[in-house]
């Protein structure tokens, strides 16, 4: 399962570090999956280090989970994102 994430830098400064916690909840508000994602990093390297987020930039990426998530319907799931470091 993939969760699409979009981050926008509406400021005037470069964001060189932005960490996010992405959780997926079921219809009972139970956490069924979570991951830590780097939305911005000091430099770009590999898949998870996406590089700095420049002023006016719009970044889209997917958060993926290494295991299968049991669910009856995608309609019963929702994702939430928490900023954990900036």
Secondary structure, 3 states (H helix, E strand, C coil): CEEEEEEECCCCCCECCEEEEEEEECCCCCEEEEEEEEEECCCEECCCEECCECCCCEEEEEEECCCCCCCCCHHHCEEEEEEEEC
